[in-house]
């Protein structure tokens, strides 16, 4: 299953990302757009090793809620910084 999607987001000067809308294809291959009602970034924090090297992940994870036909649903978005792609998980 290809779970790559389109996301409209804001990249802030402090490096944070705010997702606003997602666009994905339904069962009939028609694109649907959904507003993100709320989100929370749940990415792994930076880790400092004993040799003072800082380790971070290339993946930013967002727990989001969207509304689909009046029903609030929870989705998880992953932003891969190295590939600049967004993926969705239900």
Number of C-alpha atoms within 10 A of each C-alpha: 3 6 12 16 14 15 22 12 12 11 10 9 7 6 6 10 15 15 20 16 15 19 15 16 13 9 6 6 8 8 10 11 13 15 16 19 14 13 18 13 17 12 16 12 10 10 12 11 9 7 6 8 9 10 11 13 13 15 18 19 19 21 16 18 18 19 13 12 6 7 7 11 12 14 15 17 24 20 20 15 12 9 9 9 14 19 16 19 11 8
